[in-house]
Amino acid sequence: MTEVLTVGTFDTPHLGHARLFKTCEQLGNVTVGVNSDEFIQEYKGKPPLFTFEERATLIARLGYKVLINTSAGAELIREVNPDILVIGSDWLRKDYLKQIDMTPDELDELNISLMYTPYTKNISSTEIKRRVANA
Ligand code: CTP
């Protein structure tokens, strides 16, 4: 079975996340790496709205295997060693490999394909927080 990994924060779950998970599911056996509260605090400078426990429990209830991601991503990716690493296409405009602290050579050596799936427009955790603030 093809092993598929996606890694993210998944704060305030939304349609974009659901579509990403569906794509992963269509590709194989899904593992979701969920960023730890400490990593989010360090990376974004503020805590998530939902705790790791809350975010991870919801994703696990959707039927996906959940692992905690405590750093940029490289450690978890090496540990899971998936066939495909899936991320949203918003990352086409940013340097995903730099973000996860891996090189193209390393992905090749591990036989990991990086796949971009279409970003769902007009929805994001940031957008939901904005809507709540304005409600
Ligand atoms: N994603 C997506 N479509 C969206 C939002 C996110 O496909 N509308 C994807 C991202 O590309 C990433 C994964 O979902 O692969 C997790 O993204 P995450 O940062 O947790 O979600 P966002 O809603 O974008 O959060 P934020 O607004 O805080 O950046």
Backbone and ligand atoms as CSV (ligand in chain L), in Angstrom:
chain,resi,resn,atom,element,x,y,z
A,1,MET,N,N,0.855,-1.207,0.000
A,1,MET,CA,C,0.000,0.000,0.000
A,1,MET,C,C,0.884,1.248,0.000
A,2,THR,N,N,0.486,2.222,-0.779
A,2,THR,CA,C,1.221,3.488,-0.831
A,2,THR,C,C,1.035,4.232,0.480
A,3,GLU,N,N,2.146,4.660,1.069
A,3,GLU,CA,C,2.074,5.414,2.327
A,3,GLU,C,C,2.106,6.909,2.011
A,4,VAL,N,N,1.111,7.622,2.535
A,4,VAL,CA,C,0.961,9.045,2.244
A,4,VAL,C,C,1.057,9.836,3.549
A,5,LEU,N,N,1.845,10.907,3.506
A,5,LEU,CA,C,1.984,11.748,4.696
A,5,LEU,C,C,1.668,13.192,4.350
A,6,THR,N,N,0.935,13.861,5.223
A,6,THR,CA,C,0.774,15.299,5.117
A,6,THR,C,C,1.026,15.871,6.505
A,7,VAL,N,N,1.624,17.059,6.554
A,7,VAL,CA,C,1.986,17.657,7.847
A,7,VAL,C,C,1.457,19.085,7.893
A,8,GLY,N,N,0.853,19.455,9.012
A,8,GLY,CA,C,0.356,20.831,9.125
A,8,GLY,C,C,-0.117,21.159,10.523
A,9,THR,N,N,-0.683,22.351,10.654
A,9,THR,CA,C,-1.171,22.810,11.957
A,9,THR,C,C,-2.609,22.362,12.189
A,10,PHE,N,N,-3.442,22.522,11.160
A,10,PHE,CA,C,-4.845,22.098,11.207
A,10,PHE,C,C,-5.589,22.698,12.396
A,11,ASP,N,N,-5.369,24.011,12.625
A,11,ASP,CA,C,-6.110,24.726,13.659
A,11,ASP,C,C,-7.430,25.136,13.008
A,12,THR,N,N,-8.508,25.207,13.756
A,12,THR,CA,C,-9.829,25.489,13.192
A,12,THR,C,C,-10.047,24.695,11.890
A,13,PRO,N,N,-10.383,23.412,12.028
A,13,PRO,CA,C,-10.561,22.545,10.854
A,13,PRO,C,C,-11.567,23.135,9.861
A,14,HIS,N,N,-11.282,22.990,8.569
A,14,HIS,CA,C,-12.150,23.582,7.552
A,14,HIS,C,C,-12.118,22.782,6.254
A,15,LEU,N,N,-12.909,23.255,5.271
A,15,LEU,CA,C,-13.051,22.565,3.990
A,15,LEU,C,C,-11.705,22.318,3.292
A,16,GLY,N,N,-10.798,23.269,3.380
A,16,GLY,CA,C,-9.481,23.097,2.746
A,16,GLY,C,C,-8.760,21.880,3.296
A,17,HIS,N,N,-8.841,21.709,4.610
A,17,HIS,CA,C,-8.204,20.546,5.227
A,17,HIS,C,C,-8.916,19.259,4.789
A,18,ALA,N,N,-10.261,19.305,4.757
A,18,ALA,CA,C,-11.040,18.123,4.378
A,18,ALA,C,C,-10.681,17.673,2.958
A,19,ARG,N,N,-10.525,18.629,2.064
A,19,ARG,CA,C,-10.174,18.291,0.668
A,19,ARG,C,C,-8.764,17.716,0.585
A,20,LEU,N,N,-7.861,18.306,1.353
A,20,LEU,CA,C,-6.483,17.801,1.387
A,20,LEU,C,C,-6.473,16.349,1.879
A,21,PHE,N,N,-7.212,16.077,2.949
A,21,PHE,CA,C,-7.259,14.708,3.488
A,21,PHE,C,C,-7.863,13.738,2.462
A,22,LYS,N,N,-8.891,14.200,1.755
A,22,LYS,CA,C,-9.550,13.344,0.753
A,22,LYS,C,C,-8.554,12.971,-0.354
A,23,THR,N,N,-7.778,13.959,-0.797
A,23,THR,CA,C,-6.762,13.687,-1.826
A,23,THR,C,C,-5.780,12.638,-1.303
A,24,CYS,N,N,-5.332,12.825,-0.077
A,24,CYS,CA,C,-4.381,11.880,0.522
A,24,CYS,C,C,-4.981,10.475,0.535
A,25,GLU,N,N,-6.253,10.411,0.936
A,25,GLU,CA,C,-6.952,9.130,1.054
A,25,GLU,C,C,-7.023,8.410,-0.290
A,26,GLN,N,N,-7.191,9.198,-1.355
A,26,GLN,CA,C,-7.289,8.599,-2.688
A,26,GLN,C,C,-5.947,8.053,-3.163
A,27,LEU,N,N,-4.870,8.502,-2.510
A,27,LEU,CA,C,-3.531,8.072,-2.925
A,27,LEU,C,C,-3.042,6.849,-2.157
A,28,GLY,N,N,-3.550,6.637,-0.962
A,28,GLY,CA,C,-3.078,5.490,-0.173
A,28,GLY,C,C,-3.413,5.592,1.291
A,29,ASN,N,N,-2.525,4.989,2.093
A,29,ASN,CA,C,-2.695,4.905,3.534
A,29,ASN,C,C,-2.210,6.213,4.175
A,30,VAL,N,N,-3.114,6.913,4.867
A,30,VAL,CA,C,-2.799,8.287,5.278
A,30,VAL,C,C,-2.274,8.419,6.716
A,31,THR,N,N,-1.173,9.147,6.854
A,31,THR,CA,C,-0.705,9.588,8.170
A,31,THR,C,C,-0.717,11.111,8.151
A,32,VAL,N,N,-1.272,11.703,9.213
A,32,VAL,CA,C,-1.296,13.159,9.322
A,32,VAL,C,C,-0.352,13.576,10.454
A,33,GLY,N,N,0.632,14.372,10.109
A,33,GLY,CA,C,1.544,14.935,11.107
A,33,GLY,C,C,0.935,16.242,11.592
A,34,VAL,N,N,0.666,16.317,12.880
A,34,VAL,CA,C,0.020,17.507,13.442
A,34,VAL,C,C,1.050,18.273,14.279
A,35,ASN,N,N,1.223,19.554,13.937
A,35,ASN,CA,C,2.222,20.365,14.637
A,35,ASN,C,C,1.899,20.505,16.117
A,36,SER,N,N,2.905,20.368,16.937
A,36,SER,CA,C,2.712,20.498,18.393
A,36,SER,C,C,2.438,21.952,18.753
A,37,ASP,N,N,1.827,22.160,19.895
A,37,ASP,CA,C,1.547,23.522,20.372
A,37,ASP,C,C,2.850,24.309,20.505
A,38,GLU,N,N,3.891,23.650,21.003
A,38,GLU,CA,C,5.184,24.316,21.219
A,38,GLU,C,C,5.797,24.750,19.890
A,39,PHE,N,N,5.717,23.882,18.872
A,39,PHE,CA,C,6.283,24.227,17.567
A,39,PHE,C,C,5.523,25.417,16.954
A,40,ILE,N,N,4.193,25.407,17.080
A,40,ILE,CA,C,3.379,26.504,16.526
A,40,ILE,C,C,3.744,27.820,17.217
A,41,GLN,N,N,3.863,27.764,18.537
A,41,GLN,CA,C,4.229,28.965,19.303
A,41,GLN,C,C,5.578,29.516,18.800
A,42,GLU,N,N,6.511,28.589,18.592
A,42,GLU,CA,C,7.862,28.976,18.160
A,42,GLU,C,C,7.833,29.526,16.724
A,43,TYR,N,N,7.084,28.868,15.840
A,43,TYR,CA,C,7.069,29.183,14.415
A,43,TYR,C,C,6.220,30.421,14.106
A,44,LYS,N,N,5.027,30.501,14.735
A,44,LYS,CA,C,4.110,31.610,14.420
A,44,LYS,C,C,4.136,32.717,15.465
A,45,GLY,N,N,4.771,32.441,16.590
A,45,GLY,CA,C,4.865,33.461,17.644
A,45,GLY,C,C,3.603,33.579,18.475
A,46,LYS,N,N,2.632,32.680,18.241
A,46,LYS,CA,C,1.421,32.669,19.078
A,46,LYS,C,C,0.858,31.248,19.115
A,47,PRO,N,N,0.115,30.940,20.160
A,47,PRO,CA,C,-0.408,29.566,20.269
A,47,PRO,C,C,-1.579,29.335,19.319
A,48,PRO,N,N,-1.896,28.072,18.999
A,48,PRO,CA,C,-3.083,27.802,18.169
A,48,PRO,C,C,-4.335,28.048,19.002
A,49,LEU,N,N,-5.472,28.171,18.320
A,49,LEU,CA,C,-6.750,28.328,19.022
A,49,LEU,C,C,-7.117,27.005,19.709
A,50,PHE,N,N,-6.866,25.915,19.000
A,50,PHE,CA,C,-7.171,24.578,19.523
A,50,PHE,C,C,-5.867,23.888,19.917
A,51,THR,N,N,-5.894,23.202,21.044
A,51,THR,CA,C,-4.689,22.516,21.524
A,51,THR,C,C,-4.350,21.341,20.609
A,52,PHE,N,N,-3.128,20.844,20.757
A,52,PHE,CA,C,-2.737,19.660,19.984
A,52,PHE,C,C,-3.734,18.537,20.229
A,53,GLU,N,N,-4.065,18.326,21.488
A,53,GLU,CA,C,-4.995,17.258,21.878
A,53,GLU,C,C,-6.309,17.388,21.110
A,54,GLU,N,N,-6.844,18.594,21.040
A,54,GLU,CA,C,-8.119,18.826,20.346
A,54,GLU,C,C,-7.964,18.612,18.844
A,55,ARG,N,N,-6.893,19.152,18.255
A,55,ARG,CA,C,-6.696,19.032,16.806
A,55,ARG,C,C,-6.429,17.580,16.411
A,56,ALA,N,N,-5.572,16.924,17.200
A,56,ALA,CA,C,-5.193,15.546,16.882
A,56,ALA,C,C,-6.364,14.584,17.072
A,57,THR,N,N,-7.144,14.812,18.124
A,57,THR,CA,C,-8.274,13.911,18.393
A,57,THR,C,C,-9.296,13.982,17.265
A,58,LEU,N,N,-9.566,15.198,16.783
A,58,LEU,CA,C,-10.539,15.348,15.702
A,58,LEU,C,C,-10.062,14.611,14.436
A,59,ILE,N,N,-8.798,14.799,14.095
A,59,ILE,CA,C,-8.280,14.171,12.865
A,59,ILE,C,C,-8.253,12.646,13.017
A,60,ALA,N,N,-7.920,12.184,14.208
A,60,ALA,CA,C,-7.926,10.736,14.460
A,60,ALA,C,C,-9.347,10.187,14.341
A,61,ARG,N,N,-10.332,10.975,14.801
A,61,ARG,CA,C,-11.728,10.535,14.713
A,61,ARG,C,C,-12.207,10.462,13.265
A,62,LEU,N,N,-11.547,11.207,12.400
A,62,LEU,CA,C,-11.886,11.122,10.968
A,62,LEU,C,C,-11.335,9.840,10.359
A,63,GLY,N,N,-10.511,9.146,11.128
A,63,GLY,CA,C,-10.012,7.846,10.681
A,63,GLY,C,C,-8.573,7.839,10.206
A,64,TYR,N,N,-7.859,8.948,10.425
A,64,TYR,CA,C,-6.469,9.000,9.965
A,64,TYR,C,C,-5.509,8.722,11.109
A,65,LYS,N,N,-4.372,8.140,10.758
A,65,LYS,CA,C,-3.332,7.927,11.749
A,65,LYS,C,C,-2.688,9.290,12.024
A,66,VAL,N,N,-2.545,9.635,13.295
A,66,VAL,CA,C,-1.993,10.946,13.656
A,66,VAL,C,C,-0.677,10.775,14.401
A,67,LEU,N,N,0.317,11.575,14.006
A,67,LEU,CA,C,1.583,11.628,14.729
A,67,LEU,C,C,1.881,13.085,15.053
A,68,ILE,N,N,2.540,13.308,16.171
A,68,ILE,CA,C,2.869,14.683,16.540
A,68,ILE,C,C,4.115,15.132,15.786
A,69,ASN,N,N,4.084,16.369,15.292
A,69,ASN,CA,C,5.261,16.942,14.637
A,69,ASN,C,C,5.809,18.059,15.532
A,70,THR,N,N,7.027,17.872,16.001
A,70,THR,CA,C,7.570,18.808,16.990
A,70,THR,C,C,8.639,19.738,16.419
A,71,SER,N,N,8.981,19.546,15.125
A,71,SER,CA,C,10.016,20.406,14.537
A,71,SER,C,C,9.639,20.731,13.097
A,72,ALA,N,N,10.557,21.302,12.344
A,72,ALA,CA,C,10.247,21.748,10.981
A,72,ALA,C,C,9.532,20.685,10.146
A,73,GLY,N,N,9.840,19.438,10.351
A,73,GLY,CA,C,9.165,18.363,9.611
A,73,GLY,C,C,10.091,17.231,9.217
A,74,ALA,N,N,11.365,17.550,9.010
A,74,ALA,CA,C,12.318,16.550,8.510
A,74,ALA,C,C,12.349,15.275,9.367
A,75,GLU,N,N,12.368,15.460,10.680
A,75,GLU,CA,C,12.471,14.281,11.568
A,75,GLU,C,C,11.285,13.351,11.375
A,76,LEU,N,N,10.081,13.939,11.362
A,76,LEU,CA,C,8.872,13.124,11.214
A,76,LEU,C,C,8.838,12.468,9.834
A,77,ILE,N,N,9.228,13.222,8.812
A,77,ILE,CA,C,9.196,12.702,7.438
A,77,ILE,C,C,10.173,11.519,7.304
A,78,ARG,N,N,11.358,11.655,7.904
A,78,ARG,CA,C,12.328,10.550,7.869
A,78,ARG,C,C,11.787,9.337,8.622
A,79,GLU,N,N,11.110,9.604,9.744
A,79,GLU,CA,C,10.571,8.511,10.570
A,79,GLU,C,C,9.462,7.762,9.826
A,80,VAL,N,N,8.546,8.497,9.214
A,80,VAL,CA,C,7.417,7.858,8.509
A,80,VAL,C,C,7.880,7.290,7.176
A,81,ASN,N,N,8.831,7.976,6.543
A,81,ASN,CA,C,9.363,7.594,5.231
A,81,ASN,C,C,8.246,7.242,4.238
A,82,PRO,N,N,7.359,8.217,3.953
A,82,PRO,CA,C,6.217,7.929,3.073
A,82,PRO,C,C,6.648,7.780,1.611
A,83,ASP,N,N,5.744,7.241,0.795
A,83,ASP,CA,C,5.990,7.224,-0.651
A,83,ASP,C,C,5.679,8.608,-1.211
A,84,ILE,N,N,4.623,9.232,-0.653
A,84,ILE,CA,C,4.204,10.554,-1.144
A,84,ILE,C,C,3.999,11.509,0.035
A,85,LEU,N,N,4.551,12.692,-0.122
A,85,LEU,CA,C,4.346,13.765,0.848
A,85,LEU,C,C,3.432,14.779,0.163
A,86,VAL,N,N,2.248,15.017,0.745
A,86,VAL,CA,C,1.249,15.882,0.094
A,86,VAL,C,C,1.113,17.219,0.832
A,87,ILE,N,N,1.077,18.307,0.051
A,87,ILE,CA,C,0.827,19.626,0.638
A,87,ILE,C,C,-0.017,20.466,-0.318
A,88,GLY,N,N,-0.627,21.499,0.226
A,88,GLY,CA,C,-1.462,22.382,-0.589
A,88,GLY,C,C,-0.608,23.238,-1.513
A,89,SER,N,N,-1.223,23.662,-2.623
A,89,SER,CA,C,-0.464,24.379,-3.656
A,89,SER,C,C,-0.102,25.807,-3.256
A,90,ASP,N,N,-0.564,26.268,-2.078
A,90,ASP,CA,C,-0.087,27.579,-1.607
A,90,ASP,C,C,1.432,27.522,-1.405
A,91,TRP,N,N,1.934,26.307,-1.176
A,91,TRP,CA,C,3.372,26.118,-0.957
A,91,TRP,C,C,4.189,26.222,-2.236
A,92,LEU,N,N,3.516,26.258,-3.409
A,92,LEU,CA,C,4.262,26.456,-4.663
A,92,LEU,C,C,4.898,27.841,-4.684
A,93,ARG,N,N,4.293,28.756,-3.917
A,93,ARG,CA,C,4.805,30.130,-3.877
A,93,ARG,C,C,5.811,30.339,-2.748
A,94,LYS,N,N,6.019,29.307,-1.962
A,94,LYS,CA,C,6.982,29.404,-0.858
A,94,LYS,C,C,7.930,28.216,-1.000
A,95,ASP,N,N,9.010,28.217,-0.225
A,95,ASP,CA,C,9.984,27.136,-0.339
A,95,ASP,C,C,9.687,26.043,0.694
A,96,TYR,N,N,8.911,25.038,0.244
A,96,TYR,CA,C,8.484,23.995,1.192
A,96,TYR,C,C,9.665,23.190,1.727
A,97,LEU,N,N,10.611,22.861,0.849
A,97,LEU,CA,C,11.753,22.057,1.299
A,97,LEU,C,C,12.571,22.798,2.355
A,98,LYS,N,N,12.694,24.097,2.153
A,98,LYS,CA,C,13.410,24.905,3.151
A,98,LYS,C,C,12.625,24.875,4.467
A,99,GLN,N,N,11.302,24.993,4.359
A,99,GLN,CA,C,10.446,24.973,5.549
A,99,GLN,C,C,10.616,23.672,6.346
A,100,ILE,N,N,10.665,22.552,5.642
A,100,ILE,CA,C,10.761,21.275,6.369
A,100,ILE,C,C,12.212,20.879,6.647
A,101,ASP,N,N,13.142,21.707,6.169
A,101,ASP,CA,C,14.566,21.473,6.417
A,101,ASP,C,C,15.070,20.176,5.762
A,102,MET,N,N,14.705,20.003,4.476
A,102,MET,CA,C,15.192,18.848,3.705
A,102,MET,C,C,15.653,19.333,2.327
A,103,THR,N,N,16.449,18.515,1.651
A,103,THR,CA,C,16.917,18.879,0.312
A,103,THR,C,C,16.245,17.970,-0.726
A,104,PRO,N,N,16.212,18.407,-1.990
A,104,PRO,CA,C,15.657,17.545,-3.051
A,104,PRO,C,C,16.408,16.218,-3.116
A,105,ASP,N,N,17.731,16.253,-2.930
A,105,ASP,CA,C,18.536,15.021,-2.970
A,105,ASP,C,C,18.088,14.034,-1.897
A,106,GLU,N,N,17.820,14.589,-0.720
A,106,GLU,CA,C,17.412,13.711,0.381
A,106,GLU,C,C,16.066,13.049,0.090
A,107,LEU,N,N,15.119,13.825,-0.474
A,107,LEU,CA,C,13.820,13.251,-0.836
A,107,LEU,C,C,14.017,12.150,-1.877
A,108,ASP,N,N,14.898,12.410,-2.853
A,108,ASP,CA,C,15.181,11.408,-3.893
A,108,ASP,C,C,15.759,10.142,-3.275
A,109,GLU,N,N,16.740,10.328,-2.380
A,109,GLU,CA,C,17.380,9.160,-1.735
A,109,GLU,C,C,16.367,8.329,-0.965
A,110,LEU,N,N,15.399,9.009,-0.338
A,110,LEU,CA,C,14.386,8.301,0.456
A,110,LEU,C,C,13.216,7.826,-0.420
A,111,ASN,N,N,13.282,8.153,-1.728
A,111,ASN,CA,C,12.205,7.765,-2.655
A,111,ASN,C,C,10.866,8.395,-2.302
A,112,ILE,N,N,10.910,9.631,-1.831
A,112,ILE,CA,C,9.683,10.337,-1.456
A,112,ILE,C,C,9.302,11.311,-2.573
A,113,SER,N,N,8.057,11.174,-3.063
A,113,SER,CA,C,7.548,12.126,-4.056
A,113,SER,C,C,6.824,13.241,-3.325
A,114,LEU,N,N,7.080,14.473,-3.749
A,114,LEU,CA,C,6.390,15.614,-3.162
A,114,LEU,C,C,5.241,15.989,-4.087
A,115,MET,N,N,4.012,16.007,-3.542
A,115,MET,CA,C,2.855,16.296,-4.388
A,115,MET,C,C,2.084,17.517,-3.879
A,116,TYR,N,N,1.788,18.416,-4.799
A,116,TYR,CA,C,0.995,19.595,-4.464
A,116,TYR,C,C,-0.446,19.347,-4.888
A,117,THR,N,N,-1.381,19.625,-3.973
A,117,THR,CA,C,-2.792,19.471,-4.316
A,117,THR,C,C,-3.436,20.875,-4.309
A,118,PRO,N,N,-4.405,21.130,-5.187
A,118,PRO,CA,C,-4.941,22.493,-5.290
A,118,PRO,C,C,-5.414,23.066,-3.951
A,119,TYR,N,N,-4.931,24.255,-3.664
A,119,TYR,CA,C,-5.318,24.984,-2.455
A,119,TYR,C,C,-6.781,25.387,-2.579
A,120,THR,N,N,-7.553,25.216,-1.522
A,120,THR,CA,C,-8.959,25.624,-1.536
A,120,THR,C,C,-9.045,27.122,-1.268
A,121,LYS,N,N,-9.609,27.809,-2.229
A,121,LYS,CA,C,-9.633,29.280,-2.137
A,121,LYS,C,C,-10.568,29.803,-1.043
A,122,ASN,N,N,-10.253,30.957,-0.538
A,122,ASN,CA,C,-11.099,31.752,0.376
A,122,ASN,C,C,-11.389,31.118,1.730
A,123,ILE,N,N,-10.607,30.124,2.119
A,123,ILE,CA,C,-10.796,29.576,3.465
A,123,ILE,C,C,-9.431,29.202,4.046
A,124,SER,N,N,-9.252,29.529,5.291
A,124,SER,CA,C,-8.013,29.162,5.991
A,124,SER,C,C,-8.262,29.395,7.473
A,125,SER,N,N,-7.385,28.881,8.304
A,125,SER,CA,C,-7.540,29.097,9.746
A,125,SER,C,C,-7.469,30.592,10.039
A,126,THR,N,N,-6.584,31.279,9.334
A,126,THR,CA,C,-6.445,32.728,9.517
A,126,THR,C,C,-7.750,33.432,9.150
A,127,GLU,N,N,-8.364,33.006,8.037
A,127,GLU,CA,C,-9.619,33.607,7.576
A,127,GLU,C,C,-10.747,33.345,8.591
A,128,ILE,N,N,-10.785,32.142,9.156
A,128,ILE,CA,C,-11.830,31.818,10.146
A,128,ILE,C,C,-11.660,32.707,11.387
A,129,LYS,N,N,-10.419,32.880,11.820
A,129,LYS,CA,C,-10.168,33.732,12.993
A,129,LYS,C,C,-10.598,35.176,12.699
A,130,ARG,N,N,-10.361,35.613,11.450
A,130,ARG,CA,C,-10.760,36.961,11.040
A,130,ARG,C,C,-12.298,37.088,11.085
A,131,ARG,N,N,-12.984,36.052,10.562
A,131,ARG,CA,C,-14.455,36.096,10.547
A,131,ARG,C,C,-15.016,36.129,11.964
A,132,VAL,N,N,-14.425,35.315,12.857
A,132,VAL,CA,C,-14.889,35.281,14.244
A,132,VAL,C,C,-14.669,36.651,14.900
A,133,ALA,N,N,-13.517,37.235,14.631
A,133,ALA,CA,C,-13.208,38.545,15.228
A,133,ALA,C,C,-14.195,39.613,14.760
A,134,ASN,N,N,-14.687,39.466,13.522
A,134,ASN,CA,C,-15.602,40.449,12.953
A,134,ASN,C,C,-17.079,40.138,13.219
A,135,ALA,N,N,-17.348,38.973,13.789
A,135,ALA,CA,C,-18.750,38.541,13.956
A,135,ALA,C,C,-19.450,39.318,15.053
L,1,CTP,N1,N,-4.619,23.937,2.888
L,1,CTP,C1,C,-5.360,23.867,1.699
L,1,CTP,N2,N,-6.366,24.770,1.465
L,1,CTP,C2,C,-6.641,25.746,2.362
L,1,CTP,C3,C,-5.910,25.835,3.573
L,1,CTP,C4,C,-4.891,24.917,3.797
L,1,CTP,O1,O,-5.111,22.992,0.862
L,1,CTP,N3,N,-7.605,26.607,2.101
L,1,CTP,C5,C,-3.545,22.983,3.138
L,1,CTP,C6,C,-2.162,23.629,3.280
L,1,CTP,O2,O,-1.570,23.860,2.023
L,1,CTP,C7,C,-1.410,22.594,4.086
L,1,CTP,C8,C,-2.514,22.004,4.988
L,1,CTP,O3,O,-3.753,22.372,4.384
L,1,CTP,O4,O,-0.897,21.575,3.225
L,1,CTP,C9,C,-2.451,22.485,6.414
L,1,CTP,O5,O,-2.431,23.881,6.396
L,1,CTP,P1,P,-2.590,24.766,7.688
L,1,CTP,O6,O,-1.465,25.740,7.735
L,1,CTP,O7,O,-2.841,23.976,8.881
L,1,CTP,O8,O,-3.975,25.526,7.352
L,1,CTP,P2,P,-4.366,27.000,7.075
L,1,CTP,O9,O,-5.834,26.991,7.136
L,1,CTP,O10,O,-3.754,27.527,5.813
L,1,CTP,O11,O,-3.761,27.823,8.332
L,1,CTP,P3,P,-3.210,29.296,8.416
L,1,CTP,O12,O,-4.285,30.228,7.934
L,1,CTP,O13,O,-2.911,29.468,9.883
L,1,CTP,O14,O,-1.966,29.370,7.562
